[in-house]
Amino acid sequence: MSDFFQFEADFVDSLRCIPMQVRFKLDNCGVKLKLSHWHQFTEPERQTLVEMPCTSKEECQKYREFLQHLIVEKTGTPAKELPIEENPAWMNEEEIPQATQTKAAESSVNITVKEWKKLTPLQRFALIKLSRPSHENKNFYPAVEEFGLV
């Protein structure tokens, strides 16, 4: 899973921001990675975090341990750990989260459940993250375009 989204193209070459696929892994393994931590990692370390699998329980555990080791090595303190959702919204193909529906409506986009089902979990994750009020949402519309929803 080292494919980047088109809407991330302005920063993926340098990996100066945390790409969605890494953010997806962070939610899967329950680590709150700060951008300040990310900036302390070398480019090879960032690339490892992009490429390292984080799907199964065992992979998530290894990812969390590797990541926490890096953070402690760079900062002296482990990152905050977060609860891992048992049934995260991006895995639910039957229901579009309200915040995502609201953000889509604000962008004059109507996402149907049929379309939602066709998205990958990573694409649904991206739309959910990009529709949160606390997130910089400029990439929401480019994402729905990229995912073929407009």
C-alpha positions in Angstrom: 0.0 0.0 0.0 2.4 2.7 -1.1 0.1 4.4 -3.6 -0.4 8.0 -2.9 -3.5 10.0 -3.7 -3.4 12.6 -6.4 -4.7 15.3 -3.9 -1.5 14.7 -1.9 0.8 15.3 -4.9 2.0 18.6 -3.7 3.8 17.1 -0.7 4.4 13.3 -1.3 7.7 13.7 -3.1 9.3 15.1 0.0 6.9 13.4 2.5 6.8 16.7 4.4 3.3 16.0 5.5 1.9 12.7 6.9 0.3 10.9 3.9 -3.2 9.4 4.2 -1.9 5.9 4.0 0.3 6.5 7.1 -2.6 8.3 8.9 -4.7 5.2 8.2 -2.0 3.0 9.7 -1.8 5.3 12.8 -5.5 4.8 13.4 -5.1 1.0 12.9 -2.3 0.8 15.4 -3.5 3.4 17.9 -0.6 6.0 17.9 -1.0 9.7 17.9 1.8 10.9 15.7 2.4 14.6 15.7 3.6 16.4 12.6 6.6 17.6 14.7 7.5 14.0 15.2 7.2 13.2 11.5 9.5 16.1 10.7 12.2 14.6 12.9 12.3 11.4 11.0 14.7 10.9 8.1 13.4 10.3 4.6 14.2 6.6 4.8 12.4 6.3 8.1 9.3 8.0 6.6 9.5 5.7 3.6 9.6 2.7 5.9 6.4 4.0 7.7 4.8 4.3 4.3 5.8 0.8 3.1 5.5 -1.2 6.3 2.3 -3.2 6.5 -0.2 -2.5 9.2 -3.4 -4.6 8.6 -3.3 -7.7 10.9 -3.1 -7.5 14.7 0.5 -8.7 14.5 1.4 -6.1 11.8 -0.2 -3.4 13.8 1.7 -4.4 16.9 5.0 -4.4 15.0 4.2 -1.0 13.4 3.3 0.5 16.7 6.5 -0.8 18.3 8.7 0.4 15.4 7.0 3.8 15.4 7.2 4.3 19.1 10.9 3.3 19.0 11.5 6.0 16.4 9.6 8.6 18.4 11.5 7.8 21.6 14.8 7.8 19.7 14.1 11.3 18.3 12.2 12.9 21.3 13.0 10.9 24.4 9.2 10.4 25.0 6.8 8.0 23.4 3.8 9.3 21.5 0.3 9.2 23.0 -1.5 6.0 22.4 -5.1 6.1 21.3 -7.9 3.5 21.5 -8.2 1.4 18.3 -11.8 1.4 17.0 -13.2 -2.1 16.8 -15.5 -1.1 13.9 -14.2 2.0 12.3 -16.5 4.0 10.1 -14.3 3.6 7.0 -14.9 -0.2 7.2 -18.7 0.3 7.2 -19.8 0.1 3.5 -23.4 0.6 4.4 -23.4 3.9 6.1 -21.8 7.2 5.1 -20.8 9.2 8.3 -22.9 12.3 8.8 -19.9 14.7 8.8 -18.9 13.3 5.4 -22.4 13.7 4.0 -22.5 17.3 5.3 -19.1 18.1 3.8 -20.1 16.5 0.5 -23.3 18.6 0.4 -21.3 21.8 1.1 -19.3 20.9 -1.9 -22.4 20.2 -4.0 -21.6 16.5 -4.1 -24.1 13.7 -3.4 -22.4 10.4 -2.4 -24.7 7.4 -2.6 -24.3 4.3 -0.5 -23.7 2.4 -3.8 -20.7 4.7 -4.5 -19.5 4.5 -0.9 -19.4 0.7 -1.2 -17.2 0.8 -4.2 -14.5 2.9 -2.4 -11.6 1.2 -0.7 -11.3 1.4 3.0 -8.4 3.8 2.5 -10.5 6.1 0.2 -13.4 6.1 2.8 -10.9 6.8 5.5 -9.6 9.8 3.5 -13.0 11.2 2.9 -13.9 10.8 6.6 -10.7 12.6 7.7 -11.0 15.3 5.1 -14.6 16.0 6.2 -13.8 16.6 9.9 -14.3 20.2 11.0 -10.9 20.2 12.7 -9.1 19.2 9.5 -7.9 21.5 6.7 -10.6 20.5 4.1 -9.2 22.0 0.9 -8.5 18.5 -0.4 -12.1 17.1 0.1 -13.3 18.1 -3.3 -10.1 17.0 -5.1 -10.5 13.7 -3.3 -14.1 13.1 -4.4 -13.1 14.0 -7.9 -10.2 11.6 -7.8 -12.4 8.8 -6.4 -14.9 9.3 -9.3 -17.7 10.7 -7.2 -18.4 13.8 -9.3 
